[in-house]
Amino acid sequence: MKKTFAPQKDFLFLLPSLLGVSVFVFLPFGDVVRRSFTSLDASRFTGFENYRAIWDNTAFRLAMGNTLKFLSISIPLLLAASLLLANMVHFGRHSICTWYKKFCLLPMAVPTASLVFVWNMLFHRFGILNSILNLSTDWLHSSLAFAVLTLSFLWKNTGYYVILWLTGLQGIPKSLYEAAALDGAGPLARFRYVTLPGLKPMASAVLILALTGAFRSYREIYLLSGEYPDKSIYMIQHMFHNWFRDMAMEKMSAAAVVIVCIFAVLVYPFRKKGGGNFDSLIT
């Protein structure tokens, strides 16, 4: 007879991880929420004064707007490009696999600082691109810096997400594609009615990882443009850096709560197992 664990024993297995998450995540964030409603020294309750202060702050609105713009542009491009390339690698010929390994997997093996050095050589005012095109464009310290940052983010992360999509593609039975082909379905029809539904279990995890990765793109921005970048790539990380230097803990706490709420709203539709609203892509 098959043995089953009692609920109490199952809870004991989860207890160490639950304690770790509570001590190092939940309790510190609870303190951040508390500080967002107090003064700088946490001695006086201020209500929503800190939230009004950050909303009236021009730097906060600029950083939040740029961050949301970066998320809305880079993540769809990343997911679409990686999904397309994963299908080409999975169903394509050997030449595509070789090109993918040389170009897309290279950033995963090279440190970020080295990749940024390459981008600086290409896009610096006296770099390779301006030399070839005979231009004097300041790519990294103008509004064009946003495009450079997006390209850098895509090149650095596409290979990793191709691997994730390939994992999902390998879990789709080949018999489904064979049956669809016998029914007269073309490549686009097979992609829509076989590939996309089969990738639903992987879609939510890929999206959440992409959101998290986009929020952690501060290293690339800092190495590309320094502490004071062009306003087109002034992100929330720069704002936190400046506020931390000024020890504006009450503003940082309020901004952190707002960002966590925005992240939760973005992730919430895809929380369900099986991809959540990923069904909307195939209907």
C-alpha positions in Angstrom: 0.0 0.0 0.0 1.3 3.4 -0.9 2.4 5.5 2.0 1.3 9.2 2.3 2.7 11.9 4.5 0.5 13.6 7.0 -0.1 17.3 6.6 1.9 18.0 9.8 4.9 16.2 8.4 4.6 18.0 5.0 4.6 21.3 6.9 7.8 20.3 8.8 9.6 19.8 5.4 8.5 23.3 4.4 9.3 24.9 7.7 13.0 25.7 7.1 12.4 27.4 3.8 9.4 29.2 5.2 11.4 30.5 8.1 14.2 31.6 5.8 11.8 33.5 3.5 10.1 35.0 6.5 13.3 36.3 8.1 15.0 37.5 5.0 12.1 38.6 2.8 8.7 39.1 4.6 9.9 40.7 7.8 12.3 43.2 6.0 9.6 44.1 3.5 7.1 44.6 6.3 9.5 47.0 7.9 9.8 48.8 4.6 6.0 49.2 4.4 6.0 50.5 8.0 8.7 53.1 7.2 6.8 54.3 4.1 4.2 55.7 6.5 6.6 57.3 9.0 9.1 60.1 9.1 12.8 59.7 8.3 13.7 58.5 11.8 10.5 56.4 12.0 9.4 58.3 15.1 6.3 60.0 13.6 3.4 58.6 11.6 3.0 60.6 8.4 0.2 58.8 6.6 0.4 59.1 2.8 2.7 62.1 3.0 5.7 60.1 1.7 3.6 58.7 -1.2 2.5 62.2 -2.2 6.1 63.4 -2.0 7.4 60.8 -4.4 4.5 61.3 -6.8 5.3 65.0 -6.9 9.0 64.2 -7.4 10.0 64.8 -11.1 12.8 62.2 -10.8 10.4 59.5 -9.6 7.9 60.1 -12.5 10.8 60.2 -15.0 12.3 57.0 -13.7 9.0 55.2 -13.4 8.0 56.2 -16.9 11.3 55.1 -18.4 11.2 51.8 -16.6 7.6 51.0 -17.7 8.5 52.1 -21.2 11.6 49.8 -21.1 9.5 46.9 -19.8 6.7 47.4 -22.4 9.2 47.4 -25.3 12.0 45.1 -24.3 10.0 42.2 -22.9 7.7 41.7 -25.8 10.7 41.9 -28.2 12.7 39.5 -26.0 9.9 36.9 -25.8 9.0 37.2 -29.5 12.6 37.0 -30.7 13.5 34.2 -28.4 10.4 32.2 -29.3 11.0 32.6 -33.0 14.6 31.7 -32.7 13.8 28.7 -30.5 11.4 27.4 -33.2 14.1 27.9 -35.9 16.6 26.0 -33.8 14.1 23.2 -32.9 12.8 22.7 -36.4 15.6 24.2 -38.4 18.8 23.0 -40.0 22.3 22.6 -38.5 23.4 26.0 -39.9 20.9 27.8 -37.8 22.0 25.9 -34.6 25.6 26.9 -35.3 24.8 30.5 -35.8 22.7 30.5 -32.6 25.5 29.0 -30.5 28.0 31.5 -31.8 26.0 34.7 -31.6 23.2 34.2 -29.0 24.9 32.0 -26.4 28.1 34.1 -26.3 26.7 36.7 -23.9 25.9 34.0 -21.4 29.6 33.0 -21.2 31.0 36.5 -21.1 31.0 38.8 -18.1 28.6 41.8 -18.2 31.5 44.3 -18.0 33.2 42.8 -21.1 29.9 42.9 -23.0 29.5 46.6 -22.1 33.1 47.2 -23.2 32.1 45.8 -26.7 29.1 48.1 -26.8 31.2 51.1 -25.8 33.6 50.3 -28.7 30.7 50.2 -31.1 28.5 53.1 -29.9 31.0 55.6 -28.4 31.2 59.0 -30.1 34.6 57.9 -31.5 33.6 54.3 -31.8 33.5 51.8 -34.6 29.9 52.6 -35.8 30.5 56.3 -36.2 33.8 55.6 -37.9 32.1 53.3 -40.5 29.2 55.6 -41.1 31.3 58.8 -40.9 29.1 60.2 -38.1 29.6 62.0 -34.9 26.5 60.8 -33.1 26.7 60.5 -29.3 24.8 57.2 -29.0 25.3 56.7 -25.3 24.5 60.2 -24.1 21.5 61.2 -26.2 17.9 59.9 -26.7 19.4 57.1 -28.8 20.8 55.6 -25.6 17.4 53.9 -25.0 17.7 52.0 -28.3 21.3 51.0 -27.4 20.1 49.8 -24.0 17.3 47.8 -25.6 19.6 46.1 -28.1 22.1 45.3 -25.3 19.3 43.8 -23.2 18.0 41.7 -26.1 21.5 40.4 -27.1 22.4 39.6 -23.5 19.2 37.7 -22.7 17.9 36.1 -25.9 20.1 33.0 -25.7 18.9 32.2 -22.2 15.2 32.5 -23.1 15.7 30.4 -26.2 16.9 27.6 -24.0 13.7 28.0 -21.8 11.5 27.9 -24.9 13.4 24.9 -26.3 12.7 23.1 -23.0 9.0 23.7 -23.6 9.2 22.7 -27.2 10.8 19.4 -26.4 7.9 18.6 -24.2 5.4 18.8 -27.1 4.8 15.3 -28.6 5.9 15.1 -32.2 2.7 13.1 -33.0 0.7 16.3 -32.6 2.7 17.9 -35.4 2.4 14.8 -37.6 -1.4 14.7 -37.1 -1.7 18.4 -37.9 0.4 18.0 -41.0 -1.8 15.1 -42.1 -4.8 17.3 -41.7 -3.3 19.9 -44.0 -2.1 22.4 -41.4 0.8 24.6 -42.6 3.7 25.9 -40.5 1.7 28.9 -39.2 -1.3 26.8 -38.3 0.9 24.3 -36.5 2.5 27.1 -34.6 -0.8 28.6 -33.6 -2.7 25.4 -32.7 0.0 23.1 -31.6 3.1 25.0 -30.5 1.5 27.9 -28.6 -0.9 25.7 -26.6 1.9 23.3 -25.8 4.1 26.2 -24.4 1.4 27.4 -22.0 3.0 25.7 -19.0 6.3 27.4 -19.7 4.9 30.8 -20.6 4.2 32.2 -17.2 7.6 31.2 -15.8 9.3 32.8 -18.8 7.3 36.0 -18.5 8.1 36.4 -14.8 11.8 35.7 -15.3 11.8 38.3 -18.1 10.1 40.9 -15.9 12.6 40.2 -13.1 15.5 40.4 -15.5 14.4 43.7 -16.9 14.2 45.2 -13.4 17.8 44.1 -12.8 19.3 45.8 -15.9 20.9 48.6 -13.9 24.5 47.1 -14.3 24.3 47.6 -18.1 22.9 51.1 -17.8 25.5 52.2 -15.2 28.4 50.7 -17.2 27.2 52.2 -20.4 26.5 55.8 -19.3 27.8 56.1 -15.7 26.0 57.6 -12.7 24.3 60.4 -14.6 22.9 58.9 -17.8 20.8 60.5 -20.5 17.2 61.2 -19.2 15.9 58.6 -21.7 17.5 55.8 -19.7 17.2 57.3 -16.2 15.6 54.2 -14.4 14.3 53.5 -10.9 17.7 52.1 -9.9 19.3 55.5 -10.5 16.7 57.1 -8.4 17.3 54.7 -5.6 21.0 55.3 -5.9 20.6 59.0 -5.5 18.1 58.7 -2.6 20.3 56.3 -0.8 23.2 58.7 -1.1 20.9 61.4 0.5 19.7 58.9 3.1 16.0 59.6 2.1 14.8 56.3 3.6 11.2 57.3 3.8 11.1 58.1 0.1 12.9 54.9 -0.8 10.4 52.9 1.3 7.4 54.5 -0.3 8.8 54.0 -3.8 9.7 50.4 -3.1 6.1 49.6 -2.0 4.8 51.3 -5.2 7.2 49.3 -7.4 6.3 46.0 -5.7 2.6 46.7 -6.2 3.2 47.5 -9.9 5.2 44.3 -10.3 2.4 42.3 -8.6 -0.2 43.8 -11.0 1.9 42.9 -14.0 2.5 39.3 -12.8 -1.0 38.7 -11.4 -2.7 37.7 -14.7 0.0 35.1 -15.4 0.0 33.6 -11.9 -2.1 30.5 -12.8 -0.5 27.2 -13.7 -0.6 26.7 -17.4 0.2 30.3 -18.5 -2.8 32.3 -17.2 -3.8 34.8 -19.9 -1.4 33.2 -22.4 -4.6 31.8 -23.9 -5.2 35.3 -25.3 -2.3 34.9 -27.6 -3.8 31.9 -29.4 -7.5 33.0 -29.6 
